[in-house]
């Protein structure tokens, strides 16, 4: 009988021990415990960095907790070179606010920066870059600082961002540079259509990046893909306003890493300047773009729904009179439907020295003012199927 009585007590003690151990295994660091103020006026940068330092020193998984409220941050940089923990979660219930004076962070390049971190996850929260003043300065033609990217990751691995809102960034909203294995989902990015250089998500020299179920509206590219990116997957992206999803600009440098293995699917573009775009400078380069799939895409009143522009040269400066060295190949457009804001919905202006190769259009149906839209292209080769009024240069 004694064994029967003791067994439930022993089992209960084991459960309590395991529960307490799980709590201890994931330490919690509340930024308010380090002096952060939720009044939106007191600079809480040092408190956030102190919470990061404590979480970084944890020998196990750690969570940095940001309660409800508004937290003013000047530059906040988080370094992971010495971190013991490779699983740090930042749970944001409040709003992080940049200084209203754009000069405070405008020359720094980044507002919130993570460098050489591993296993960092950001859940929820709002980042308010307060970029209106800087945009006004830039649009006036006055001398202004370049501006700061709101959230940047450099040389980092195993990054997760979920449910984050970024609004009114001075420059790019989110930047991944030399990162591997990142997943962004449920992200909402917003800035007015006339806000300069406010790219939603910019990728540079990164690999294995997934972006899912996100709404992006900016004054520049919703997603921009720079040199050296590979294995990218974007799905269920709602883009607009903005300049679309762009591979490029590429080919500014002679020695430049290429872009390959990119998939954009089940996405929509509304009132954007471009839909899906590849753009390269008309300069010598050994770079390339290859193995790209645009699939199940809806265009709603888009100026250039499908475009390859290998003569990219804003303001006609620093562009020698020669073809782009970037080799564009194996680009597939499948099930692209909707409306164009211009008569020419498909425009391929490929390099005269390195013509596009392997361009495939499958079930592409775009209209302009209730009539079939047209296609225009130069130096492109591939297969057209289901494209209304295809130009002869699209034939094999």
LINBELDA-V106515 format. One record per pair of residues at least 6 apart in sequence whose C-alpha atoms are under 7 Angstrom apart, sorted by the first residue. I is the first residue (numbers start at 1). J is the second residue. D is the distance in Angstrom with one decimal. If there is no record, write none. Layout:
I;J;D, I;J;D
This chain:
25;60;5.9, 25;61;6.3, 26;60;6.5, 26;61;4.8, 26;62;4.9, 26;63;6.8, 27;61;6.7, 27;62;4.7, 27;63;6.1, 28;62;6.0, 28;63;4.9, 28;64;6.1, 28;65;6.9, 29;51;6.0, 29;55;6.7, 29;63;6.0, 29;64;4.7, 29;65;5.9, 30;64;5.9, 30;65;4.7, 30;66;6.3, 31;47;6.1, 31;48;5.7, 31;51;5.8, 31;64;6.9, 31;65;6.2, 31;66;5.9, 34;47;4.9, 34;50;6.6, 34;51;6.5, 35;47;5.3, 36;44;4.8, 36;47;5.2, 36;48;7.0, 37;44;6.3, 37;71;6.3, 38;69;4.8, 38;70;4.8, 38;71;5.0, 39;69;6.8, 39;70;5.7, 39;71;6.5, 40;70;4.5, 40;71;4.7, 40;72;5.0, 41;72;5.8, 42;72;6.1, 43;72;5.1, 43;73;5.4, 43;74;6.7, 44;71;6.3, 44;72;5.9, 44;73;5.5, 45;73;4.9, 45;74;6.1, 45;75;7.0, 45;76;5.7, 49;76;6.9, 49;78;6.8, 51;64;6.7, 55;62;5.5, 55;63;7.0, 55;64;7.0, 55;88;7.0, 56;83;4.6, 56;84;6.0, 56;85;5.6, 57;83;5.8, 57;84;5.4, 57;85;6.6, 58;84;6.0, 58;85;5.5, 59;84;5.4, 59;85;5.3, 60;85;5.4, 61;85;6.0, 61;87;4.9, 61;88;5.9, 62;87;6.4, 62;88;4.9, 62;89;6.3, 63;88;5.7, 63;89;4.6, 63;90;5.7, 63;91;7.0, 64;89;6.1, 64;90;4.7, 64;91;6.1, 65;90;6.1, 65;91;5.0, 65;92;6.2, 66;91;6.1, 66;92;4.7, 66;93;5.8, 66;94;6.2, 67;92;6.6, 67;93;5.2, 67;94;5.6, 68;93;4.9, 68;94;4.0, 69;94;4.8, 69;95;6.2, 70;94;5.9, 70;95;4.8, 70;96;5.9, 70;97;6.8, 71;95;6.2, 71;96;4.9, 71;97;5.9, 72;96;6.0, 72;97;4.7, 72;98;6.0, 72;99;6.8, 73;96;6.7, 73;97;6.0, 73;98;5.6, 73;99;6.9, 74;98;6.1, 74;99;6.3, 74;105;6.7, 75;105;6.4, 75;111;4.9, 75;112;6.1, 76;111;6.3, 76;112;4.9, 76;113;6.4, 77;112;5.8, 77;113;4.7, 77;114;6.0, 78;113;6.1, 78;114;4.8, 78;115;6.4, 79;114;5.9, 79;115;5.0, 79;116;6.2, 79;117;6.5, 80;115;6.3, 80;116;5.1, 80;117;4.3, 81;116;5.8, 81;117;6.9, 86;118;5.4, 86;119;5.0, 87;119;4.6, 87;120;5.9, 88;119;6.3, 88;120;4.9, 88;121;6.3, 89;120;5.8, 89;121;4.7, 89;122;5.9, 90;121;6.0, 90;122;4.8, 90;123;6.2, 91;122;6.1, 91;123;5.0, 91;124;6.5, 92;123;6.1, 92;124;5.3, 92;125;4.5, 93;124;6.3, 93;125;5.1, 94;125;5.5, 94;126;6.7, 95;125;5.8, 95;126;4.7, 95;127;5.9, 96;126;6.2, 96;127;5.0, 96;128;6.1, 97;127;6.2, 97;128;4.9, 97;129;6.3, 98;128;6.2, 98;129;5.0, 98;130;6.0, 100;130;5.9, 102;133;6.7, 102;134;6.0, 105;111;6.4, 105;148;6.3, 106;145;5.4, 106;146;6.3, 106;147;4.1, 106;148;5.3, 107;145;5.5, 107;146;6.3, 107;147;6.0, 107;148;6.9, 108;148;6.2, 109;147;6.3, 109;148;4.4, 109;149;6.1, 110;148;4.5, 110;149;4.6, 110;150;6.1, 110;152;6.7, 111;148;5.7, 111;149;5.9, 111;150;5.1, 111;151;6.5, 112;150;5.9, 112;151;4.9, 112;152;6.4, 113;151;5.9, 113;152;4.8, 113;153;6.0, 114;152;6.2, 114;153;4.8, 114;154;6.3, 115;153;5.8, 115;154;4.7, 115;155;6.0, 115;156;6.3, 116;154;6.3, 116;155;5.0, 116;156;4.8, 117;156;4.9, 117;157;6.6, 118;156;5.8, 118;157;4.9, 118;158;5.8, 119;157;6.5, 119;158;4.8, 119;159;5.7, 120;158;6.9, 120;159;5.3, 120;160;6.5, 121;159;5.9, 121;160;4.5, 121;161;5.8, 122;160;6.2, 122;161;4.8, 122;162;6.3, 123;161;6.1, 123;162;5.0, 123;163;5.9, 123;164;6.4, 124;162;6.3, 124;163;4.5, 124;164;4.6, 125;164;5.4, 125;165;6.3, 126;164;6.1, 126;165;4.6, 126;166;5.7, 127;165;6.2, 127;166;4.7, 127;167;6.2, 128;166;6.1, 128;167;5.1, 128;168;6.1, 128;169;6.8, 129;150;6.2, 129;167;6.3, 129;168;5.2, 129;169;4.2, 129;170;6.0, 130;168;5.5, 130;169;6.3, 130;170;7.0, 131;168;5.2, 131;169;5.2, 131;170;4.2, 132;168;6.9, 134;170;6.6, 135;195;5.8, 135;196;6.4, 137;144;6.2, 138;144;6.2, 147;170;5.2, 147;171;5.5, 148;170;5.5, 148;171;5.4, 149;169;6.8, 149;170;6.5, 149;171;5.0, 149;172;4.7, 149;173;5.7, 149;174;6.8, 150;169;5.8, 150;172;6.5, 150;173;4.9, 150;174;6.2, 151;173;6.2, 151;174;4.9, 151;175;6.3, 152;174;5.8, 152;175;4.6, 152;176;6.0, 153;175;6.2, 153;176;5.0, 153;177;6.2, 154;176;6.3, 154;177;4.9, 154;178;5.8, 154;179;6.3, 155;177;6.5, 155;178;4.8, 155;179;5.1, 156;178;6.9, 156;179;4.8, 156;180;6.5, 157;179;5.6, 157;180;4.8, 157;181;5.8, 157;182;7.0, 158;180;6.5, 158;181;4.9, 158;182;5.5, 159;181;6.5, 159;182;4.5, 159;183;6.3, 160;182;5.8, 160;183;4.9, 160;184;5.9, 161;183;6.4, 161;184;4.7, 161;185;6.4, 162;184;5.8, 162;185;5.0, 162;186;5.6, 162;187;6.2, 163;185;6.6, 163;186;4.7, 163;187;5.2, 164;187;5.0, 164;188;6.4, 165;187;5.9, 165;188;4.7, 165;189;5.8, 166;173;6.5, 166;188;6.4, 166;189;4.9, 166;190;6.5, 167;189;5.8, 167;190;4.9, 167;191;5.9, 168;190;6.4, 168;191;4.9, 169;198;6.4, 170;198;6.7, 171;197;5.4, 171;198;4.5, 171;199;6.9, 172;197;6.6, 172;198;4.7, 172;199;4.6, 172;200;6.0, 172;201;6.8, 173;198;6.5, 173;199;6.2, 173;200;5.1, 173;201;6.1, 174;200;6.2, 174;201;4.8, 174;202;6.3, 175;201;5.8, 175;202;4.9, 175;203;6.0, 176;202;6.4, 176;203;5.0, 176;204;6.2, 176;206;6.9, 177;203;6.1, 177;204;4.6, 177;205;5.8, 177;206;6.1, 178;204;6.3, 178;205;4.8, 178;206;4.7, 179;206;4.7, 179;207;6.6, 180;206;5.7, 180;207;5.0, 180;208;5.9, 181;207;6.4, 181;208;4.8, 181;209;5.6, 182;208;6.6, 182;209;4.8, 182;210;6.3, 183;209;5.9, 183;210;4.7, 183;211;6.0, 184;210;6.2, 184;211;4.7, 184;212;6.3, 185;211;5.7, 185;212;4.6, 185;213;5.7, 185;214;6.2, 186;212;6.6, 186;213;5.1, 186;214;4.9, 187;214;4.8, 187;215;6.5, 188;214;5.8, 188;215;4.9, 188;216;5.9, 189;200;6.2, 189;215;6.3, 189;216;4.7, 189;217;6.0, 190;216;6.1, 190;217;4.8, 190;218;5.6, 191;217;6.1, 191;218;4.5, 191;219;6.4, 192;218;5.7, 192;219;5.8, 193;218;5.4, 193;219;4.0, 193;241;5.5, 193;242;5.9, 194;219;5.0, 195;219;4.6, 196;219;5.6, 196;220;6.6, 197;219;6.6, 197;220;5.5, 198;218;6.0, 198;219;5.6, 198;220;5.4, 199;218;6.4, 199;219;7.0, 199;220;4.9, 199;221;4.9, 199;222;5.7, 199;223;6.6, 199;224;7.0, 200;216;6.3, 200;218;6.4, 200;221;6.4, 200;222;4.7, 200;223;5.7, 201;222;6.5, 201;223;4.8, 201;224;6.3, 202;223;5.8, 202;224;4.8, 202;225;6.0, 203;224;6.4, 203;225;5.0, 203;226;5.9, 204;225;6.5, 204;226;4.9, 204;227;6.0, 204;228;6.4, 204;229;6.1, 205;227;6.0, 205;228;4.1, 205;229;4.8, 206;228;6.6, 206;229;4.8, 206;230;6.6, 207;229;5.6, 207;230;4.8, 207;231;5.6, 207;232;6.7, 208;230;6.6, 208;231;4.8, 208;232;5.6, 209;231;6.7, 209;232;5.0, 209;233;6.4, 210;232;6.0, 210;233;4.8, 210;234;5.9, 211;233;6.4, 211;234;4.8, 211;235;6.4, 212;234;5.9, 212;235;5.0, 212;236;5.8, 212;237;6.6, 213;235;6.5, 213;236;4.8, 213;237;5.7, 214;236;6.7, 214;237;5.1, 214;238;6.4, 215;237;6.0, 215;238;4.8, 215;239;6.2, 216;222;5.6, 216;238;6.2, 216;239;5.0, 216;240;6.3, 217;239;5.8, 217;240;4.5, 217;241;4.7, 217;242;5.8, 218;240;7.0, 218;241;5.6, 218;242;4.9, 219;241;6.8, 219;242;5.0, 220;242;4.9, 220;243;5.1, 221;242;5.5, 221;243;4.4, 221;244;5.2, 221;245;5.9, 221;246;6.5, 222;239;6.0, 222;242;5.9, 222;243;6.5, 222;244;5.4, 222;245;5.6, 223;245;4.9, 223;246;6.3, 224;245;6.0, 224;246;4.9, 224;247;6.0, 224;248;6.6, 225;246;6.1, 225;247;4.7, 225;248;5.5, 226;247;6.6, 226;248;5.2, 226;249;6.5, 226;250;6.5, 227;250;6.2, 227;256;6.7, 227;257;5.5, 227;258;5.6, 227;259;6.0, 228;257;4.5, 228;258;5.0, 228;259;5.5, 229;258;7.0, 229;259;5.0, 229;260;6.7, 230;259;5.7, 230;260;4.9, 230;261;5.6, 230;262;6.8, 231;260;6.7, 231;261;4.8, 231;262;5.8, 232;261;6.4, 232;262;4.7, 232;263;6.2, 233;262;6.1, 233;263;4.9, 233;264;6.2, 234;263;6.1, 234;264;4.8, 234;265;6.4, 235;264;5.9, 235;265;5.0, 235;266;5.7, 235;267;6.3, 236;265;6.7, 236;266;5.0, 236;267;4.7, 237;267;4.7, 237;268;6.4, 238;267;5.9, 238;268;5.0, 238;269;6.2, 239;268;6.1, 239;269;4.8, 239;270;6.4, 240;269;5.8, 240;270;5.0, 240;271;6.1, 240;272;5.5, 241;270;6.7, 241;271;5.9, 241;272;5.2, 242;272;5.1, 242;273;6.3, 243;272;5.5, 243;273;4.7, 243;274;5.1, 244;269;7.0, 244;272;6.0, 244;273;6.6, 244;274;4.8, 244;275;4.7, 244;276;6.0, 245;275;6.3, 245;276;5.2, 245;277;6.2, 246;276;6.1, 246;277;4.7, 246;278;5.7, 247;277;6.2, 247;278;4.7, 247;279;6.3, 248;278;6.0, 248;279;5.1, 248;280;6.1, 249;279;5.0, 249;280;5.0, 249;281;6.7, 250;279;6.5, 250;280;4.5, 250;281;6.2, 251;280;5.6, 251;281;5.3, 251;283;6.4, 251;285;5.3, 251;287;6.4, 251;325;6.9, 251;326;6.1, 252;281;6.0, 252;283;6.5, 253;285;6.1, 254;284;5.7, 254;285;4.0, 254;286;6.0, 255;285;6.1, 255;286;5.9, 256;285;6.7, 256;286;6.2, 256;287;5.2, 257;287;5.5, 258;287;4.7, 258;288;4.5, 258;289;5.9, 259;288;6.1, 259;289;4.8, 259;290;6.6, 260;289;5.7, 260;290;4.9, 260;291;5.6, 260;292;6.8, 261;290;6.8, 261;291;5.0, 261;292;5.6, 262;291;6.6, 262;292;4.7, 262;293;6.3, 263;292;5.9, 263;293;4.8, 263;294;6.1, 264;293;6.2, 264;294;4.9, 264;295;6.3, 265;294;5.8, 265;295;4.6, 265;296;5.5, 265;297;6.3, 266;295;6.5, 266;296;4.7, 266;297;5.5, 267;296;6.8, 267;297;5.1, 267;298;6.5, 268;297;5.7, 268;298;4.7, 268;299;5.9, 269;275;6.1, 269;298;6.4, 269;299;5.1, 269;300;6.0, 269;302;7.0, 270;299;6.4, 270;300;4.7, 270;301;6.3, 270;302;6.4, 271;300;6.2, 271;301;5.2, 271;302;5.1, 272;302;5.1, 272;303;6.6, 273;302;6.0, 273;303;5.1, 273;304;6.3, 274;302;6.1, 274;303;5.8, 274;304;4.5, 274;305;5.5, 275;302;6.5, 275;304;6.0, 275;305;4.2, 275;306;5.9, 276;305;6.3, 276;306;5.4, 276;307;6.5, 277;306;6.2, 277;307;4.9, 277;308;5.7, 278;307;6.5, 278;308;4.7, 278;309;6.1, 279;308;5.9, 279;309;4.7, 279;310;5.5, 279;312;6.0, 280;309;6.4, 280;310;4.6, 280;311;6.4, 280;312;5.6, 280;324;6.7, 280;326;6.9, 281;310;6.0, 281;311;5.6, 281;312;4.8, 281;313;6.2, 281;324;6.0, 282;310;6.1, 282;311;4.9, 282;312;6.4, 282;319;6.0, 282;320;6.8, 282;322;6.1, 282;323;5.0, 282;324;4.0, 283;319;6.3, 283;320;6.3, 283;322;6.5, 283;323;6.3, 283;324;4.9, 283;325;6.2, 284;324;5.8, 284;325;4.6, 285;325;4.4, 285;326;5.9, 286;325;5.9, 286;326;6.2, 287;325;6.9, 287;326;4.9, 287;327;6.7, 288;326;4.8, 288;327;4.5, 288;328;5.8, 289;327;6.2, 289;328;4.8, 289;329;6.3, 290;328;5.9, 290;329;4.8, 290;330;5.4, 290;331;6.6, 291;329;6.9, 291;330;5.0, 291;331;5.9, 292;330;6.5, 292;331;4.8, 292;332;6.2, 293;331;6.1, 293;332;4.9, 293;333;6.2, 294;332;6.1, 294;333;4.9, 294;334;6.2, 295;333;6.0, 295;334;4.7, 295;335;5.8, 295;336;6.8, 296;334;6.4, 296;335;4.8, 296;336;5.8, 297;335;6.4, 297;336;4.8, 297;337;6.5, 298;336;5.9, 298;337;5.1, 298;338;5.4, 299;305;6.5, 299;337;6.2, 299;338;4.5, 299;339;5.6, 300;338;5.7, 300;339;5.1, 300;340;6.9, 301;339;5.0, 301;340;4.8, 301;341;4.7, 302;339;6.7, 302;340;4.9, 302;341;5.1, 303;340;5.8, 303;341;4.6, 303;342;5.4, 304;340;6.9, 304;345;5.6, 304;346;7.0, 305;340;6.4, 305;345;5.5, 305;346;6.5, 306;345;6.3, 306;346;4.8, 306;347;6.3, 307;346;6.0, 307;347;4.8, 307;348;5.6, 308;347;6.4, 308;348;4.7, 308;349;5.8, 308;350;6.6, 309;348;6.4, 309;349;5.0, 309;350;6.3, 310;324;6.0, 310;349;5.9, 310;350;5.2, 310;351;5.5, 313;319;6.3, 323;351;5.2, 323;352;5.4, 323;353;5.3, 324;351;5.2, 324;353;6.9, 324;354;7.0, 325;354;6.4, 327;354;5.8, 327;356;6.7, 328;356;5.0, 328;357;6.5, 329;356;5.7, 329;357;4.6, 329;358;5.3, 329;359;6.7, 330;357;6.4, 330;358;4.4, 330;359;5.7, 331;358;6.4, 331;359;5.0, 331;360;6.3, 332;359;6.0, 332;360;4.7, 332;361;6.0, 333;360;6.1, 333;361;4.8, 333;362;6.1, 334;361;6.0, 334;362;4.6, 334;363;5.8, 334;364;6.5, 335;362;6.3, 335;363;4.8, 335;364;5.5, 336;363;6.7, 336;364;4.8, 336;365;6.3, 337;364;6.0, 337;365;4.9, 337;366;5.4, 338;365;6.8, 338;366;5.1, 338;367;6.5, 339;366;5.4, 339;367;4.9, 339;368;5.9, 340;366;6.5, 340;367;5.9, 340;368;5.2, 341;368;6.4, 342;368;6.5, 343;368;5.7, 343;373;5.5, 343;374;6.1, 344;373;5.8, 344;374;4.6, 344;375;5.4, 344;376;6.7, 345;366;6.8, 345;373;5.7, 345;374;5.8, 345;375;6.0, 346;374;6.7, 346;375;4.5, 346;376;6.2, 347;375;5.9, 347;376;4.9, 347;377;5.4, 348;376;6.3, 348;377;4.2, 348;378;6.0, 348;380;6.8, 349;377;5.5, 349;378;5.1, 349;379;6.9, 350;356;5.8, 350;378;5.9, 350;379;5.2, 350;380;6.1, 351;379;6.5, 352;379;6.1, 355;379;4.8, 355;380;5.7, 356;379;6.3, 356;380;4.7, 356;381;6.1, 357;380;6.3, 357;381;5.1, 357;382;6.2, 358;381;6.0, 358;382;4.5, 359;381;5.9, 359;382;4.3, 359;383;6.3, 360;382;5.4, 360;383;4.8, 360;384;6.0, 361;383;6.3, 361;384;4.9, 361;385;5.7, 361;387;6.8, 362;384;6.6, 362;385;4.9, 362;386;5.8, 363;385;6.2, 363;386;4.4, 363;387;6.4, 364;386;5.6, 364;387;4.9, 365;386;6.9, 365;387;5.9, 365;388;6.4, 366;372;6.3, 366;373;5.7, 367;373;4.6, 372;388;6.2, 373;388;6.9, 374;388;6.9, 374;389;5.7, 375;389;6.6, 375;390;5.6, 375;391;5.9, 376;391;6.1, 377;391;6.9, 377;393;6.6, 378;393;6.8, 380;393;6.0, 380;394;6.3, 381;393;6.2, 381;394;5.3, 381;395;6.4, 381;396;6.0, 382;394;5.5, 382;395;5.8, 382;396;4.9, 383;394;5.8, 383;395;5.2, 383;396;5.3, 384;390;7.0, 384;394;5.8, 384;395;6.1
